Each structure stands twice: as structure tokens, then as C-alpha cells.
Amino acid sequence: MPGRRHTGFKSRAQWRYFFANPRLRRYARQKAHVTKGGKTTRYRRLPARKGIRRR
């Protein structure tokens, strides 16, 4: 196995986090391309947040 493949984003919060965090930004584009949906609807189809919001 030459390398691990990227999995798509699970939520909009994760999408924003990956593009905002300098350490994760290099993986953000690949993850965005793997996310299901068309070019313009990928981001819109994702839930705002996945799971429970803890305090």
C-alpha cells in the first residue's frame, strides 16, 4: 500500500478548521476534493456540526 487515501470532510466545522489551521491546511484541499457532492454543493451539503457540542 503506497499511501493512505484522504476521506472527505464530515461537517462544515471540520472543513473550516482544516483550512484555518496552518498545520492541517496542506491536507485541506485533498480532503475537499474527496468530499461527496458537486463543485458548488459539496460544502452546502455537509451538516454544520457532527456529534454533540460539549461545554
All heavy atoms as atom14 arrays in JSON, in Angstrom:
{
  "sequence": "MPGRRHTGFKSRAQWRYFFANPRLRRYARQKAHVTKGGKTTRYRRLPARKGIRRR",
  "atom14_mask": [
    [1, 1, 1, 1, 1, 1, 1, 1, 0, 0, 0, 0, 0, 0],
    [1, 1, 1, 1, 1, 1, 1, 0, 0, 0, 0, 0, 0, 0],
    [1, 1, 1, 1, 0, 0, 0, 0, 0, 0, 0, 0, 0, 0],
    [1, 1, 1, 1, 1, 1, 1, 1, 1, 1, 1, 0, 0, 0],
    [1, 1, 1, 1, 1, 1, 1, 1, 1, 1, 1, 0, 0, 0],
    [1, 1, 1, 1, 1, 1, 1, 1, 1, 1, 0, 0, 0, 0],
    [1, 1, 1, 1, 1, 1, 1, 0, 0, 0, 0, 0, 0, 0],
    [1, 1, 1, 1, 0, 0, 0, 0, 0, 0, 0, 0, 0, 0],
    [1, 1, 1, 1, 1, 1, 1, 1, 1, 1, 1, 0, 0, 0],
    [1, 1, 1, 1, 1, 1, 1, 1, 1, 0, 0, 0, 0, 0],
    [1, 1, 1, 1, 1, 1, 0, 0, 0, 0, 0, 0, 0, 0],
    [1, 1, 1, 1, 1, 1, 1, 1, 1, 1, 1, 0, 0, 0],
    [1, 1, 1, 1, 1, 0, 0, 0, 0, 0, 0, 0, 0, 0],
    [1, 1, 1, 1, 1, 1, 1, 1, 1, 0, 0, 0, 0, 0],
    [1, 1, 1, 1, 1, 1, 1, 1, 1, 1, 1, 1, 1, 1],
    [1, 1, 1, 1, 1, 1, 1, 1, 1, 1, 1, 0, 0, 0],
    [1, 1, 1, 1, 1, 1, 1, 1, 1, 1, 1, 1, 0, 0],
    [1, 1, 1, 1, 1, 1, 1, 1, 1, 1, 1, 0, 0, 0],
    [1, 1, 1, 1, 1, 1, 1, 1, 1, 1, 1, 0, 0, 0],
    [1, 1, 1, 1, 1, 0, 0, 0, 0, 0, 0, 0, 0, 0],
    [1, 1, 1, 1, 1, 1, 1, 1, 0, 0, 0, 0, 0, 0],
    [1, 1, 1, 1, 1, 1, 1, 0, 0, 0, 0, 0, 0, 0],
    [1, 1, 1, 1, 1, 1, 1, 1, 1, 1, 1, 0, 0, 0],
    [1, 1, 1, 1, 1, 1, 1, 1, 0, 0, 0, 0, 0, 0],
    [1, 1, 1, 1, 1, 1, 1, 1, 1, 1, 1, 0, 0, 0],
    [1, 1, 1, 1, 1, 1, 1, 1, 1, 1, 1, 0, 0, 0],
    [1, 1, 1, 1, 1, 1, 1, 1, 1, 1, 1, 1, 0, 0],
    [1, 1, 1, 1, 1, 0, 0, 0, 0, 0, 0, 0, 0, 0],
    [1, 1, 1, 1, 1, 1, 1, 1, 1, 1, 1, 0, 0, 0],
    [1, 1, 1, 1, 1, 1, 1, 1, 1, 0, 0, 0, 0, 0],
    [1, 1, 1, 1, 1, 1, 1, 1, 1, 0, 0, 0, 0, 0],
    [1, 1, 1, 1, 1, 0, 0, 0, 0, 0, 0, 0, 0, 0],
    [1, 1, 1, 1, 1, 1, 1, 1, 1, 1, 0, 0, 0, 0],
    [1, 1, 1, 1, 1, 1, 1, 0, 0, 0, 0, 0, 0, 0],
    [1, 1, 1, 1, 1, 1, 1, 0, 0, 0, 0, 0, 0, 0],
    [1, 1, 1, 1, 1, 1, 1, 1, 1, 0, 0, 0, 0, 0],
    [1, 1, 1, 1, 0, 0, 0, 0, 0, 0, 0, 0, 0, 0],
    [1, 1, 1, 1, 0, 0, 0, 0, 0, 0, 0, 0, 0, 0],
    [1, 1, 1, 1, 1, 1, 1, 1, 1, 0, 0, 0, 0, 0],
    [1, 1, 1, 1, 1, 1, 1, 0, 0, 0, 0, 0, 0, 0],
    [1, 1, 1, 1, 1, 1, 1, 0, 0, 0, 0, 0, 0, 0],
    [1, 1, 1, 1, 1, 1, 1, 1, 1, 1, 1, 0, 0, 0],
    [1, 1, 1, 1, 1, 1, 1, 1, 1, 1, 1, 1, 0, 0],
    [1, 1, 1, 1, 1, 1, 1, 1, 1, 1, 1, 0, 0, 0],
    [1, 1, 1, 1, 1, 1, 1, 1, 1, 1, 1, 0, 0, 0],
    [1, 1, 1, 1, 1, 1, 1, 1, 0, 0, 0, 0, 0, 0],
    [1, 1, 1, 1, 1, 1, 1, 0, 0, 0, 0, 0, 0, 0],
    [1, 1, 1, 1, 1, 0, 0, 0, 0, 0, 0, 0, 0, 0],
    [1, 1, 1, 1, 1, 1, 1, 1, 1, 1, 1, 0, 0, 0],
    [1, 1, 1, 1, 1, 1, 1, 1, 1, 0, 0, 0, 0, 0],
    [1, 1, 1, 1, 0, 0, 0, 0, 0, 0, 0, 0, 0, 0],
    [1, 1, 1, 1, 1, 1, 1, 1, 0, 0, 0, 0, 0, 0],
    [1, 1, 1, 1, 1, 1, 1, 1, 1, 1, 1, 0, 0, 0],
    [1, 1, 1, 1, 1, 1, 1, 1, 1, 1, 1, 0, 0, 0],
    [1, 1, 1, 1, 1, 1, 1, 1, 1, 1, 1, 0, 0, 0]
  ],
  "atom14_positions": [
    [[0.86, -1.19, 0.0], [0.0, 0.0, 0.0], [0.89, 1.24, 0.0], [1.58, 1.51, 0.98], [-0.9, -0.05, 1.23], [-1.99, 0.95, 1.19], [-3.41, 0.52, 2.2], [-2.82, 0.92, 3.81], [0.0, 0.0, 0.0], [0.0, 0.0, 0.0], [0.0, 0.0, 0.0], [0.0, 0.0, 0.0], [0.0, 0.0, 0.0], [0.0, 0.0, 0.0]],
    [[0.89, 2.01, -1.09], [1.81, 3.13, -1.2], [1.5, 4.3, -0.27], [2.41, 4.98, 0.18], [1.68, 3.56, -2.65], [0.36, 3.05, -3.08], [0.1, 1.82, -2.27], [0.0, 0.0, 0.0], [0.0, 0.0, 0.0], [0.0, 0.0, 0.0], [0.0, 0.0, 0.0], [0.0, 0.0, 0.0], [0.0, 0.0, 0.0], [0.0, 0.0, 0.0]],
    [[0.26, 4.54, 0.04], [-0.08, 5.67, 0.91], [-1.55, 5.63, 1.28], [-2.33, 4.92, 0.66], [0.0, 0.0, 0.0], [0.0, 0.0, 0.0], [0.0, 0.0, 0.0], [0.0, 0.0, 0.0], [0.0, 0.0, 0.0], [0.0, 0.0, 0.0], [0.0, 0.0, 0.0], [0.0, 0.0, 0.0], [0.0, 0.0, 0.0], [0.0, 0.0, 0.0]],
    [[-1.9, 6.39, 2.29], [-3.3, 6.42, 2.71], [-4.06, 7.43, 1.88], [-3.56, 8.51, 1.59], [-3.38, 6.78, 4.18], [-2.76, 5.7, 5.05], [-2.9, 6.02, 6.5], [-4.31, 6.0, 6.84], [-4.78, 6.5, 7.97], [-3.97, 7.03, 8.85], [-6.06, 6.44, 8.25], [0.0, 0.0, 0.0], [0.0, 0.0, 0.0], [0.0, 0.0, 0.0]],
    [[-5.28, 7.08, 1.53], [-6.13, 8.0, 0.79], [-6.89, 8.89, 1.75], [-7.18, 8.51, 2.87], [-7.12, 7.22, -0.08], [-6.42, 6.45, -1.16], [-7.43, 5.73, -2.02], [-6.73, 4.85, -2.93], [-6.58, 5.13, -4.22], [-7.07, 6.23, -4.72], [-5.94, 4.3, -4.99], [0.0, 0.0, 0.0], [0.0, 0.0, 0.0], [0.0, 0.0, 0.0]],
    [[-7.22, 10.07, 1.28], [-7.96, 11.01, 2.12], [-9.44, 10.64, 2.14], [-9.98, 10.15, 1.15], [-7.81, 12.43, 1.59], [-6.45, 13.0, 1.81], [-6.06, 13.53, 3.0], [-5.38, 13.1, 1.0], [-4.81, 13.94, 2.91], [-4.37, 13.67, 1.7], [0.0, 0.0, 0.0], [0.0, 0.0, 0.0], [0.0, 0.0, 0.0], [0.0, 0.0, 0.0]],
    [[-10.07, 10.9, 3.26], [-11.52, 10.76, 3.37], [-12.1, 12.17, 3.37], [-11.42, 13.12, 3.75], [-11.91, 10.03, 4.66], [-11.37, 10.74, 5.78], [-11.4, 8.61, 4.67], [0.0, 0.0, 0.0], [0.0, 0.0, 0.0], [0.0, 0.0, 0.0], [0.0, 0.0, 0.0], [0.0, 0.0, 0.0], [0.0, 0.0, 0.0], [0.0, 0.0, 0.0]],
    [[-13.33, 12.31, 2.93], [-13.95, 13.63, 2.84], [-14.27, 14.23, 4.19], [-14.19, 13.58, 5.23], [0.0, 0.0, 0.0], [0.0, 0.0, 0.0], [0.0, 0.0, 0.0], [0.0, 0.0, 0.0], [0.0, 0.0, 0.0], [0.0, 0.0, 0.0], [0.0, 0.0, 0.0], [0.0, 0.0, 0.0], [0.0, 0.0, 0.0], [0.0, 0.0, 0.0]],
    [[-14.62, 15.5, 4.16], [-15.0, 16.2, 5.39], [-16.32, 15.67, 5.91], [-17.21, 15.32, 5.13], [-15.12, 17.7, 5.13], [-13.79, 18.37, 4.91], [-13.46, 18.89, 3.68], [-12.89, 18.49, 5.94], [-12.25, 19.52, 3.48], [-11.67, 19.12, 5.75], [-11.35, 19.63, 4.52], [0.0, 0.0, 0.0], [0.0, 0.0, 0.0], [0.0, 0.0, 0.0]],
    [[-16.48, 15.64, 7.23], [-17.71, 15.17, 7.86], [-18.66, 16.3, 8.18], [-19.85, 16.08, 8.36], [-17.38, 14.42, 9.16], [-16.48, 13.23, 8.96], [-17.19, 12.12, 8.24], [-16.3, 10.91, 8.12], [-16.8, 9.94, 7.17], [0.0, 0.0, 0.0], [0.0, 0.0, 0.0], [0.0, 0.0, 0.0], [0.0, 0.0, 0.0], [0.0, 0.0, 0.0]],
    [[-18.15, 17.53, 8.32], [-19.0, 18.66, 8.68], [-18.37, 19.96, 8.2], [-17.19, 20.01, 7.86], [-19.2, 18.72, 10.19], [-17.97, 19.03, 10.82], [0.0, 0.0, 0.0], [0.0, 0.0, 0.0], [0.0, 0.0, 0.0], [0.0, 0.0, 0.0], [0.0, 0.0, 0.0], [0.0, 0.0, 0.0], [0.0, 0.0, 0.0], [0.0, 0.0, 0.0]],
    [[-19.18, 21.03, 8.2], [-18.67, 22.35, 7.83], [-17.65, 22.84, 8.85], [-16.69, 23.51, 8.49], [-19.8, 23.35, 7.74], [-20.71, 23.11, 6.59], [-21.73, 24.22, 6.5], [-22.9, 23.72, 5.8], [-24.04, 24.36, 5.74], [-24.18, 25.52, 6.34], [-25.05, 23.84, 5.09], [0.0, 0.0, 0.0], [0.0, 0.0, 0.0], [0.0, 0.0, 0.0]],
    [[-17.86, 22.49, 10.1], [-16.93, 22.9, 11.15], [-15.55, 22.3, 10.9], [-14.53, 22.97, 11.05], [-17.46, 22.48, 12.52], [0.0, 0.0, 0.0], [0.0, 0.0, 0.0], [0.0, 0.0, 0.0], [0.0, 0.0, 0.0], [0.0, 0.0, 0.0], [0.0, 0.0, 0.0], [0.0, 0.0, 0.0], [0.0, 0.0, 0.0], [0.0, 0.0, 0.0]],
    [[-15.52, 21.03, 10.51], [-14.25, 20.37, 10.21], [-13.6, 21.01, 8.98], [-12.39, 21.22, 8.95], [-14.48, 18.88, 9.97], [-13.2, 18.09, 9.84], [-13.43, 16.65, 9.48], [-14.27, 16.34, 8.63], [-12.7, 15.77, 10.1], [0.0, 0.0, 0.0], [0.0, 0.0, 0.0], [0.0, 0.0, 0.0], [0.0, 0.0, 0.0], [0.0, 0.0, 0.0]],
    [[-14.4, 21.33, 7.98], [-13.91, 21.97, 6.75], [-13.22, 23.29, 7.1], [-12.1, 23.54, 6.68], [-15.1, 22.21, 5.84], [-14.83, 22.77, 4.48], [-14.23, 23.97, 4.19], [-15.15, 22.19, 3.22], [-14.18, 24.15, 2.85], [-14.74, 23.08, 2.21], [-15.77, 21.01, 2.86], [-14.92, 22.82, 0.87], [-15.94, 20.76, 1.51], [-15.52, 21.65, 0.53]],
    [[-13.91, 24.13, 7.88], [-13.35, 25.43, 8.27], [-12.08, 25.27, 9.09], [-11.12, 26.0, 8.91], [-14.38, 26.23, 9.07], [-15.46, 26.83, 8.21], [-16.27, 27.86, 8.99], [-16.86, 27.28, 10.19], [-18.06, 26.74, 10.27], [-18.82, 26.69, 9.2], [-18.51, 26.25, 11.39], [0.0, 0.0, 0.0], [0.0, 0.0, 0.0], [0.0, 0.0, 0.0]],
    [[-12.09, 24.3, 10.0], [-10.94, 24.06, 10.88], [-9.7, 23.67, 10.08], [-8.6, 24.18, 10.33], [-11.29, 22.96, 11.88], [-10.2, 22.67, 12.88], [-9.84, 23.61, 13.83], [-9.52, 21.47, 12.86], [-8.84, 23.36, 14.75], [-8.52, 21.2, 13.77], [-8.17, 22.15, 14.71], [-7.17, 21.89, 15.6], [0.0, 0.0, 0.0], [0.0, 0.0, 0.0]],
    [[-9.86, 22.81, 9.1], [-8.72, 22.36, 8.3], [-8.14, 23.5, 7.47], [-6.92, 23.6, 7.32], [-9.12, 21.2, 7.39], [-8.84, 19.85, 7.98], [-9.61, 19.37, 9.03], [-7.81, 19.08, 7.51], [-9.37, 18.12, 9.59], [-7.54, 17.83, 8.06], [-8.32, 17.36, 9.1], [0.0, 0.0, 0.0], [0.0, 0.0, 0.0], [0.0, 0.0, 0.0]],
    [[-8.98, 24.38, 6.92], [-8.47, 25.49, 6.12], [-7.89, 26.6, 6.99], [-7.01, 27.33, 6.56], [-9.54, 26.03, 5.18], [-9.66, 25.25, 3.91], [-10.68, 24.34, 3.72], [-8.73, 25.42, 2.89], [-10.78, 23.61, 2.55], [-8.82, 24.7, 1.71], [-9.85, 23.79, 1.54], [0.0, 0.0, 0.0], [0.0, 0.0, 0.0], [0.0, 0.0, 0.0]],
    [[-8.35, 26.72, 8.24], [-7.88, 27.78, 9.12], [-6.6, 27.41, 9.85], [-5.79, 28.27, 10.17], [-8.96, 28.13, 10.14], [0.0, 0.0, 0.0], [0.0, 0.0, 0.0], [0.0, 0.0, 0.0], [0.0, 0.0, 0.0], [0.0, 0.0, 0.0], [0.0, 0.0, 0.0], [0.0, 0.0, 0.0], [0.0, 0.0, 0.0], [0.0, 0.0, 0.0]],
    [[-6.4, 26.13, 10.11], [-5.24, 25.67, 10.88], [-4.04, 25.49, 9.95], [-4.08, 24.66, 9.05], [-5.59, 24.34, 11.56], [-4.54, 23.92, 12.55], [-3.37, 24.22, 12.4], [-4.97, 23.17, 13.55], [0.0, 0.0, 0.0], [0.0, 0.0, 0.0], [0.0, 0.0, 0.0], [0.0, 0.0, 0.0], [0.0, 0.0, 0.0], [0.0, 0.0, 0.0]],
    [[-2.95, 26.24, 10.19], [-1.78, 26.13, 9.3], [-1.18, 24.73, 9.24], [-0.68, 24.33, 8.2], [-0.77, 27.11, 9.91], [-1.58, 28.03, 10.73], [-2.77, 27.26, 11.2], [0.0, 0.0, 0.0], [0.0, 0.0, 0.0], [0.0, 0.0, 0.0], [0.0, 0.0, 0.0], [0.0, 0.0, 0.0], [0.0, 0.0, 0.0], [0.0, 0.0, 0.0]],
    [[-1.26, 23.99, 10.32], [-0.71, 22.62, 10.33], [-1.53, 21.65, 9.49], [-1.0, 20.67, 8.97], [-0.63, 22.08, 11.75], [0.42, 22.76, 12.57], [0.49, 22.14, 13.93], [1.5, 22.79, 14.75], [1.65, 22.58, 16.04], [0.87, 21.74, 16.67], [2.6, 23.21, 16.71], [0.0, 0.0, 0.0], [0.0, 0.0, 0.0], [0.0, 0.0, 0.0]],
    [[-2.82, 21.91, 9.38], [-3.71, 21.0, 8.65], [-4.02, 21.47, 7.23], [-4.58, 20.72, 6.44], [-5.04, 20.84, 9.41], [-4.93, 20.25, 10.81], [-6.28, 20.28, 11.5], [-4.37, 18.85, 10.78], [0.0, 0.0, 0.0], [0.0, 0.0, 0.0], [0.0, 0.0, 0.0], [0.0, 0.0, 0.0], [0.0, 0.0, 0.0], [0.0, 0.0, 0.0]],
    [[-3.64, 22.71, 6.92], [-4.01, 23.29, 5.64], [-3.48, 22.5, 4.44], [-4.11, 22.44, 3.41], [-3.51, 24.73, 5.55], [-4.22, 25.54, 4.51], [-3.85, 27.0, 4.58], [-4.31, 27.59, 5.81], [-3.63, 28.54, 6.48], [-2.5, 28.99, 6.04], [-4.11, 29.02, 7.61], [0.0, 0.0, 0.0], [0.0, 0.0, 0.0], [0.0, 0.0, 0.0]],
    [[-2.34, 21.84, 4.61], [-1.78, 21.1, 3.47], [-2.63, 19.87, 3.11], [-2.54, 19.36, 2.0], [-0.34, 20.69, 3.74], [-0.16, 19.69, 4.83], [1.32, 19.42, 5.02], [1.53, 18.3, 5.92], [2.71, 17.83, 6.23], [3.79, 18.38, 5.71], [2.84, 16.82, 7.04], [0.0, 0.0, 0.0], [0.0, 0.0, 0.0], [0.0, 0.0, 0.0]],
    [[-3.46, 19.41, 4.03], [-4.35, 18.28, 3.76], [-5.74, 18.73, 3.34], [-6.54, 17.93, 2.86], [-4.51, 17.4, 5.0], [-3.19, 16.95, 5.59], [-2.78, 17.41, 6.84], [-2.37, 16.07, 4.9], [-1.58, 17.0, 7.38], [-1.16, 15.66, 5.44], [-0.76, 16.13, 6.68], [0.43, 15.74, 7.21], [0.0, 0.0, 0.0], [0.0, 0.0, 0.0]],
    [[-6.05, 20.0, 3.54], [-7.41, 20.5, 3.34], [-7.89, 20.36, 1.9], [-9.03, 19.95, 1.66], [-7.51, 21.96, 3.78], [0.0, 0.0, 0.0], [0.0, 0.0, 0.0], [0.0, 0.0, 0.0], [0.0, 0.0, 0.0], [0.0, 0.0, 0.0], [0.0, 0.0, 0.0], [0.0, 0.0, 0.0], [0.0, 0.0, 0.0], [0.0, 0.0, 0.0]],
    [[-7.06, 20.68, 0.94], [-7.51, 20.64, -0.46], [-7.81, 19.22, -0.9], [-8.81, 18.97, -1.56], [-6.46, 21.26, -1.37], [-6.95, 21.33, -2.8], [-6.16, 22.27, -3.63], [-6.36, 23.64, -3.19], [-5.7, 24.67, -3.67], [-4.81, 24.51, -4.62], [-5.93, 25.89, -3.22], [0.0, 0.0, 0.0], [0.0, 0.0, 0.0], [0.0, 0.0, 0.0]],
    [[-6.96, 18.27, -0.52], [-7.21, 16.89, -0.9], [-8.5, 16.38, -0.28], [-9.29, 15.68, -0.92], [-6.05, 15.97, -0.48], [-4.78, 16.22, -1.25], [-3.81, 17.11, -0.49], [-4.2, 17.79, 0.46], [-2.56, 17.12, -0.9], [0.0, 0.0, 0.0], [0.0, 0.0, 0.0], [0.0, 0.0, 0.0], [0.0, 0.0, 0.0], [0.0, 0.0, 0.0]],
    [[-8.73, 16.73, 1.0], [-9.95, 16.31, 1.68], [-11.18, 16.94, 1.03], [-12.21, 16.3, 0.88], [-9.91, 16.69, 3.17], [-9.26, 15.63, 4.03], [-9.27, 16.05, 5.48], [-10.43, 15.55, 6.28], [-10.57, 14.12, 6.34], [0.0, 0.0, 0.0], [0.0, 0.0, 0.0], [0.0, 0.0, 0.0], [0.0, 0.0, 0.0], [0.0, 0.0, 0.0]],
    [[-11.06, 18.19, 0.62], [-12.18, 18.88, -0.02], [-12.55, 18.21, -1.33], [-13.73, 18.07, -1.65], [-11.82, 20.35, -0.25], [0.0, 0.0, 0.0], [0.0, 0.0, 0.0], [0.0, 0.0, 0.0], [0.0, 0.0, 0.0], [0.0, 0.0, 0.0], [0.0, 0.0, 0.0], [0.0, 0.0, 0.0], [0.0, 0.0, 0.0], [0.0, 0.0, 0.0]],
    [[-11.57, 17.76, -2.09], [-11.85, 17.13, -3.37], [-12.49, 15.76, -3.2], [-13.25, 15.32, -4.06], [-10.57, 17.0, -4.19], [-10.2, 18.27, -4.88], [-10.79, 18.69, -6.03], [-9.33, 19.24, -4.54], [-10.29, 19.86, -6.39], [-9.39, 20.22, -5.49], [0.0, 0.0, 0.0], [0.0, 0.0, 0.0], [0.0, 0.0, 0.0], [0.0, 0.0, 0.0]],
    [[-12.21, 15.09, -2.11], [-12.77, 13.76, -1.87], [-14.18, 13.85, -1.3], [-14.96, 12.9, -1.41], [-11.85, 12.96, -0.91], [-12.42, 11.59, -0.61], [-10.47, 12.81, -1.52], [0.0, 0.0, 0.0], [0.0, 0.0, 0.0], [0.0, 0.0, 0.0], [0.0, 0.0, 0.0], [0.0, 0.0, 0.0], [0.0, 0.0, 0.0], [0.0, 0.0, 0.0]],
    [[-14.55, 15.0, -0.73], [-15.88, 15.18, -0.15], [-16.94, 14.99, -1.23], [-16.8, 15.5, -2.34], [-16.01, 16.57, 0.48], [-14.96, 16.73, 1.43], [-17.34, 16.73, 1.18], [0.0, 0.0, 0.0], [0.0, 0.0, 0.0], [0.0, 0.0, 0.0], [0.0, 0.0, 0.0], [0.0, 0.0, 0.0], [0.0, 0.0, 0.0], [0.0, 0.0, 0.0]],
    [[-17.99, 14.25, -0.91], [-19.04, 13.94, -1.88], [-19.84, 15.18, -2.25], [-20.04, 16.07, -1.44], [-19.97, 12.87, -1.32], [-19.3, 11.54, -1.15], [-20.24, 10.52, -0.58], [-19.53, 9.2, -0.4], [-20.39, 8.19, 0.21], [0.0, 0.0, 0.0], [0.0, 0.0, 0.0], [0.0, 0.0, 0.0], [0.0, 0.0, 0.0], [0.0, 0.0, 0.0]],
    [[-20.32, 15.21, -3.48], [-21.13, 16.31, -3.98], [-20.46, 16.98, -5.16], [-19.31, 16.72, -5.48], [0.0, 0.0, 0.0], [0.0, 0.0, 0.0], [0.0, 0.0, 0.0], [0.0, 0.0, 0.0], [0.0, 0.0, 0.0], [0.0, 0.0, 0.0], [0.0, 0.0, 0.0], [0.0, 0.0, 0.0], [0.0, 0.0, 0.0], [0.0, 0.0, 0.0]],
    [[-21.2, 17.87, -5.81], [-20.65, 18.59, -6.95], [-19.73, 19.71, -6.51], [-19.51, 19.93, -5.32], [0.0, 0.0, 0.0], [0.0, 0.0, 0.0], [0.0, 0.0, 0.0], [0.0, 0.0, 0.0], [0.0, 0.0, 0.0], [0.0, 0.0, 0.0], [0.0, 0.0, 0.0], [0.0, 0.0, 0.0], [0.0, 0.0, 0.0], [0.0, 0.0, 0.0]],
    [[-19.2, 20.45, -7.48], [-18.24, 21.51, -7.17], [-18.79, 22.55, -6.19], [-18.13, 22.93, -5.25], [-17.81, 22.21, -8.45], [-16.78, 21.47, -9.23], [-16.31, 22.3, -10.39], [-15.23, 21.59, -11.15], [-14.73, 22.39, -12.27], [0.0, 0.0, 0.0], [0.0, 0.0, 0.0], [0.0, 0.0, 0.0], [0.0, 0.0, 0.0], [0.0, 0.0, 0.0]],
    [[-20.01, 23.02, -6.46], [-20.54, 24.1, -5.63], [-21.35, 23.6, -4.45], [-21.57, 24.35, -3.52], [-21.43, 25.06, -6.46], [-22.47, 24.29, -7.06], [-20.62, 25.75, -7.53], [0.0, 0.0, 0.0], [0.0, 0.0, 0.0], [0.0, 0.0, 0.0], [0.0, 0.0, 0.0], [0.0, 0.0, 0.0], [0.0, 0.0, 0.0], [0.0, 0.0, 0.0]],
    [[-21.82, 22.36, -4.5], [-22.71, 21.89, -3.44], [-22.0, 21.08, -2.37], [-22.63, 20.71, -1.39], [-23.84, 21.04, -4.02], [-23.28, 19.95, -4.74], [-24.73, 21.84, -4.93], [0.0, 0.0, 0.0], [0.0, 0.0, 0.0], [0.0, 0.0, 0.0], [0.0, 0.0, 0.0], [0.0, 0.0, 0.0], [0.0, 0.0, 0.0], [0.0, 0.0, 0.0]],
    [[-20.73, 20.8, -2.53], [-20.01, 20.0, -1.54], [-20.15, 20.57, -0.13], [-20.57, 19.89, 0.79], [-18.52, 19.95, -1.88], [-18.16, 18.9, -2.84], [-16.66, 18.8, -2.95], [-16.34, 18.03, -4.12], [-15.47, 18.39, -5.03], [-14.78, 19.48, -4.89], [-15.25, 17.63, -6.07], [0.0, 0.0, 0.0], [0.0, 0.0, 0.0], [0.0, 0.0, 0.0]],
    [[-19.79, 21.83, 0.01], [-19.79, 22.48, 1.32], [-21.2, 22.6, 1.87], [-21.43, 22.38, 3.05], [-19.13, 23.85, 1.19], [-19.0, 24.61, 2.47], [-18.0, 24.29, 3.39], [-19.87, 25.64, 2.78], [-17.86, 24.99, 4.57], [-19.75, 26.35, 3.96], [-18.75, 26.02, 4.85], [-18.61, 26.7, 6.02], [0.0, 0.0, 0.0], [0.0, 0.0, 0.0]],
    [[-22.14, 22.94, 1.0], [-23.52, 23.17, 1.45], [-24.2, 21.9, 1.92], [-25.1, 21.95, 2.75], [-24.33, 23.8, 0.32], [-24.11, 25.28, 0.23], [-25.04, 25.88, -0.79], [-24.24, 26.46, -1.85], [-24.63, 26.59, -3.09], [-25.81, 26.18, -3.46], [-23.84, 27.12, -3.99], [0.0, 0.0, 0.0], [0.0, 0.0, 0.0], [0.0, 0.0, 0.0]],
    [[-23.82, 20.76, 1.39], [-24.45, 19.5, 1.77], [-24.04, 19.01, 3.14], [-24.72, 18.19, 3.74], [-24.11, 18.42, 0.76], [-24.92, 18.51, -0.48], [-24.72, 17.29, -1.33], [-25.42, 17.47, -2.59], [-25.41, 16.61, -3.57], [-24.74, 15.49, -3.44], [-26.08, 16.83, -4.67], [0.0, 0.0, 0.0], [0.0, 0.0, 0.0], [0.0, 0.0, 0.0]],
    [[-22.91, 19.46, 3.64], [-22.41, 18.98, 4.92], [-23.24, 19.53, 6.07], [-23.72, 20.66, 6.01], [-20.96, 19.41, 5.1], [-19.94, 18.77, 4.16], [-18.6, 19.45, 4.34], [-19.83, 17.3, 4.42], [0.0, 0.0, 0.0], [0.0, 0.0, 0.0], [0.0, 0.0, 0.0], [0.0, 0.0, 0.0], [0.0, 0.0, 0.0], [0.0, 0.0, 0.0]],
    [[-23.38, 18.76, 7.14], [-24.05, 19.29, 8.33], [-23.17, 20.36, 8.99], [-21.94, 20.32, 8.85], [-24.2, 18.07, 9.25], [-23.16, 17.13, 8.8], [-22.95, 17.37, 7.34], [0.0, 0.0, 0.0], [0.0, 0.0, 0.0], [0.0, 0.0, 0.0], [0.0, 0.0, 0.0], [0.0, 0.0, 0.0], [0.0, 0.0, 0.0], [0.0, 0.0, 0.0]],
    [[-23.78, 21.29, 9.68], [-23.0, 22.35, 10.32], [-22.02, 21.75, 11.33], [-20.88, 22.2, 11.43], [-23.94, 23.33, 11.01], [0.0, 0.0, 0.0], [0.0, 0.0, 0.0], [0.0, 0.0, 0.0], [0.0, 0.0, 0.0], [0.0, 0.0, 0.0], [0.0, 0.0, 0.0], [0.0, 0.0, 0.0], [0.0, 0.0, 0.0], [0.0, 0.0, 0.0]],
    [[-22.48, 20.75, 12.06], [-21.65, 20.14, 13.08], [-22.06, 18.68, 13.25], [-23.22, 18.35, 13.16], [-21.85, 20.89, 14.41], [-20.74, 20.72, 15.39], [-20.88, 21.74, 16.49], [-20.34, 23.04, 16.13], [-19.05, 23.3, 16.09], [-18.17, 22.39, 16.36], [-18.63, 24.51, 15.78], [0.0, 0.0, 0.0], [0.0, 0.0, 0.0], [0.0, 0.0, 0.0]],
    [[-21.1, 17.81, 13.42], [-21.39, 16.38, 13.57], [-21.16, 16.0, 15.04], [-20.13, 16.33, 15.6], [-20.45, 15.59, 12.67], [-20.76, 14.14, 12.54], [-21.55, 13.87, 11.31], [-21.66, 12.38, 11.13], [-22.43, 12.02, 10.01], [0.0, 0.0, 0.0], [0.0, 0.0, 0.0], [0.0, 0.0, 0.0], [0.0, 0.0, 0.0], [0.0, 0.0, 0.0]],
    [[-22.12, 15.31, 15.65], [-21.96, 14.91, 17.03], [-22.49, 15.95, 17.99], [-23.11, 16.93, 17.6], [0.0, 0.0, 0.0], [0.0, 0.0, 0.0], [0.0, 0.0, 0.0], [0.0, 0.0, 0.0], [0.0, 0.0, 0.0], [0.0, 0.0, 0.0], [0.0, 0.0, 0.0], [0.0, 0.0, 0.0], [0.0, 0.0, 0.0], [0.0, 0.0, 0.0]],
    [[-22.2, 15.76, 19.25], [-22.72, 16.67, 20.28], [-21.73, 17.79, 20.55], [-20.53, 17.63, 20.39], [-23.04, 15.92, 21.6], [-21.79, 15.25, 22.15], [-24.13, 14.91, 21.37], [-21.97, 14.71, 23.54], [0.0, 0.0, 0.0], [0.0, 0.0, 0.0], [0.0, 0.0, 0.0], [0.0, 0.0, 0.0], [0.0, 0.0, 0.0], [0.0, 0.0, 0.0]],
    [[-22.25, 18.9, 20.97], [-21.41, 20.06, 21.3], [-21.2, 20.03, 22.82], [-22.14, 20.17, 23.59], [-22.13, 21.33, 20.88], [-21.39, 22.6, 21.19], [-20.43, 22.94, 20.08], [-19.58, 24.07, 20.49], [-19.33, 25.09, 19.74], [-19.84, 25.17, 18.54], [-18.55, 26.05, 20.17], [0.0, 0.0, 0.0], [0.0, 0.0, 0.0], [0.0, 0.0, 0.0]],
    [[-19.98, 19.85, 23.23], [-19.67, 19.79, 24.66], [-19.26, 21.15, 25.17], [-18.69, 21.96, 24.46], [-18.54, 18.79, 24.91], [-18.93, 17.4, 24.54], [-17.86, 16.42, 24.98], [-18.26, 15.08, 24.53], [-17.49, 14.28, 23.86], [-16.28, 14.64, 23.55], [-17.92, 13.1, 23.49], [0.0, 0.0, 0.0], [0.0, 0.0, 0.0], [0.0, 0.0, 0.0]],
    [[-19.54, 21.38, 26.46], [-19.14, 22.66, 27.06], [-17.8, 22.55, 27.7], [-17.32, 21.56, 28.09], [-20.14, 23.06, 28.12], [-21.41, 23.56, 27.5], [-22.26, 24.18, 28.52], [-23.41, 23.28, 28.74], [-24.34, 23.51, 29.62], [-24.29, 24.56, 30.36], [-25.33, 22.7, 29.74], [0.0, 0.0, 0.0], [0.0, 0.0, 0.0], [0.0, 0.0, 0.0]]
  ]
}
